[in-house]
Amino acid sequence: MASVPNSGPATPPPPPVWDAQPVGAAQVAYGGFWIRVVAYIIDAILISLVLGVVTSIFGVRYMDMDDMSQIDPTVNLLSLAVAWLYFALMESSERGATVGKMAMGLRVVSNDGKRLSFMNATGRYFAKILSAIIFCIGYIMIAFTDRKRGLHDMIASTLVIKTR
């Protein structure tokens, strides 16, 4: 009886290396300002949908501009918590990107190309607040820096790279 090639016990292929680099001197492409704006818009829509569901489950009402006595600060805390967990968990995940960044072919990595830890992603998220409160100059910096880094990227030692 002839032996059939590859009829032995099948061994699964090794898992992919997360920070694998292509052979040769490949140039890294960075995610610029406008592509990151589009990614953020996608994320903002998704977060708004999630917040709508969460606030309706908990019975929290958004502000009523006609009756300012009905302001519930829980909405602000809930919004902060949902956005923080979304960005920190997604950017520290295996994919290293939020849904918007994945849709645009971007990934957030550390300065040396490694996957972010949850704490690093958390620091990056809260550094975005600083980028925003200084008249969004921290975000505008993305368009003018050599590796397309915003202030929050510099603070958290991260890069946003193109994956395709």
URWOLIN-V190571 format. One record per backbone hydrogen bond with DSSP energy under -1.0 kcal/mol. NH is the residue of the N-H (numbers start at 0). CO is the residue of the C=O. Records with the same first field share a line. If there is no record, write none. Layout:
NH=CO + CO
//
This chain:
6=3
19=16
25=23
30=159
35=31
36=32
37=33
38=34
39=35
40=36
41=37
42=38
43=39
44=40
45=41
46=42
47=43
48=44
49=45
50=46
51=47
52=48
53=49
54=50
55=51
56=52
57=53
59=54
69=66
70=67
74=71
76=72
77=73
78=74
79=75
80=76
81=77
82=78
83=79
84=80
85=81
86=82
87=83
88=84
89=85
90=86
91=87
101=97
102=98
103=99
104=101
105=100
106=160
107=95
108=158
109=113
110=156
112=109
120=116
121=117
122=118
123=119
124=120
125=121
126=122
127=123
130=126
131=127
132=128
133=129
135=131
136=133
137=130
139=135
140=136
141=138
142=139
143=140
144=140
147=144
150=137
153=149
154=150
155=151
157=152
158=108
160=106
161=28
162=104
//
